[in-house]
Amino acid sequence: MSFPGKGLLKGLAVTMRTMTKRSVTAHYPDALPELPPRSRGVIALIEENCTVCMLCARECPAWCIYIDSHKDTIPATTEGGRDKSRNVLDRFAIDFSICMYCSICVEVCPFDALHWSPEFEYAELDIRELTHEKERLREWMWTVPAPAALDEGAEPAKEITTAQKAAERQGRPTP
């Protein structure tokens, strides 16, 4: 047999038990959260790797990447040779107020110019300051973690063995 208000008493009992337990809330500024490895915080830029191919801006579903560039002419190195032209990056900006953190721009970059940094503390008082220009994106690069180590039994990367062979040919010590 059940009496009226039995559910209410069960609920109050749960409330009383919970009130007597210690809180597990981490107070944010004093206790920083433990982030999972390779978490997404802010996008960092290696300006030297960017060839202004515009793939990141074209593939971005939020259209939050702004790129401006100009062509620079490099004179021919040999007589009768052709002048070369190359793209020079003038502006690279990401508007984090509309970024969806989908990682498409980082994945699509063929030259590894964009990387995820786990840094998440970049709040601003003015929304216009959430547009980070290339200078600020470059500053985030020091917070990018190193890539995961290879398995112990795996062969070293082809780029590393090629660089070691080239260093040996030039007579430099290899690590």
Phi, psi and omega in degrees: 000138179244148180252156181294140179090006181297320179295323179295319179294322177297318179296318178294326178294318177297317180299316181295319178297319182290325181293333183273348180276155179286143181288146179251014181289130174270123181279108195310302186296329181278322181241108180286144180288152175270111183274147175291156180298146179060034178285157183265120176239291180221153182270132179253153185237133168258099187300326182294332181276344184284125179255010180058044178281346176068010180297319182296318181291324180288325184274346182294119180289339181265352183053049183256006180253127181243124182232131172234142180208172173218160179270135178245134181264128178255123182295154180297143181274338179244155179292132182084359179279170181268146173290144178256152174237147178218152178280136178243128182284119176264315182219133172224114182224146176235127178267100183285353176284341177240359179294138180263359180056039184276344177075009179295319182297321180291319181289326186277344182294115183283350185243015179051048177272338181247138180219155175272131172253141179283000181294122184240358183264076178225037178292149180231156176279333180246129184296334180292339180278357176278358172272108183266124178277174187299329179295317180287324177295327178293325180295332180287344187299329181291344180267357181287126180288156178293152179296159181298145181291152177287161174297152183300323183273359183283152175285150177294158181300148182300323180295323181291315180294324178295317179294322179294319178296320179294322179292322178294321179295328180272357177083018178269148176289145179254149181287000000 
